[in-house]
Amino acid sequence: KTFTAVVSVVQAGKIDVVSRNADSSAVIGSVLVSAFTSDEGTPPKPIGEMLGQITTNGSGVGSITGLVSGAKYFLHYYKDDTTDI
């Protein structure tokens, strides 16, 4: 299952992510999250190479580091064994 989102860096240099199910009632762990620069279009699209990638922990939490504050990022969430993300 795949989900995408566009976010800004809130804390200098990193994006904190929490992977949740479709209605946000529960976290889902071990989700692969990849960050790209966003074109900020409608719908948004990733631009260029992947800038960072993590797998969320069992609590659905992780941080992608090495990013620039003020920029918009396209996040791609992927997990191959659930339809709930």
N, C-alpha and C positions, 0 to 999 in steps of 0.2 A: 504494500500500500504506500502511496506517495502523498505528501502534503508539502506545500510551499508557503512561504511568508516573506514579507519585506520588513526589515527592522533597521533601526539606527543603533549605533553603539551608545550605550547608556553610561557605562563606566569606561574610563580611558583604556583603550587597547583591547577590550574584550566584549563578547556578547555572552550573557548567561542564558541558557536555554533550559526549558522543562518540557519534556515530551508527554502529552496527555492524549486521552482518547477523544473521539469525535465530539462528545458533549462536555468535555473538560471535567468529567466527574471522577476520573482516576488517572494516575500517571502510568506511563508505559515505559519500561526500561529497555536498554539495549537498542536504541534507535540511532541509526546513522544520520548525522546532521552535517551537511556540507554548506560552506559559505562562499558566495560569489558576489562581485559588485553587481548592483541592480541598475537596470536602465530606467527605473522608476516609471515605466509605461503602464498602460492599462490594456491587457494584463501585464504585470511586470515580467521581465525576462532577465536571466543571468547574462553578464558580459564577461568575456575573457576566461582566464584560467581560474580553477578553484583556489581560494585563498586560505582555507582551513577546513579541517574535518575532524569530527569527534564521534564517539559512540557514547550515548548517555548511559549513566550508571543504572543500577537496579531501581533507584528512586526516580529515574527519568531526568536526572540533572546532569548538566555539563557546561563547560565554558569553551568558546572558541577564542583564542588569543591572537595577538599580532595584527589587530585591525585598527583602522584610523577612526577617531571620533569625528562625528559630523557627516560621515558618508552613509549612504543607504546600501544595505546588503540584502541579497536574495538568499534565503535559507531554504534548503531542500532537505526534507525529512524522509527517511526510507526505512521500512522494516518489512521483511519478506514473509513474516509468519502471522500477521494480524490484519484484520479489516477495520480495526477500531481507531486507527490513528487519525 
